């Protein structure tokens, strides 16, 4: 867990951590009762400030996704899967709507937007990573 946190991303690290947990729960990779790494373990793995991990865990606990039990660890709550599926889908649909609207406002055609969307779907990439060169080429109007 947390292998794909990118400190160079425009998305804040604490948000990436929160999203990683929620995406893993929504997809079924994390289930009720599964234990997350401790703040110390996660800090060492990601090489980030402990306060960043602690903030993410606090936010997730407020959302009802996790439960921190002093001395025992941090665990996925019962019912978190339903919450995560709903919230991540809403978040993603909202972001897709914004991106498509921006693309259309910038003069891109529906065909261009669909071609780029299809290319994105065909690439096995993790969130917050570098944009593949083949997609960057499409931004320049070149076919890859």
Order of alpha helices (4+ residues) and beta strands (2+ residues): alpha-beta-alpha-alpha-beta-beta-alpha-alpha-alpha
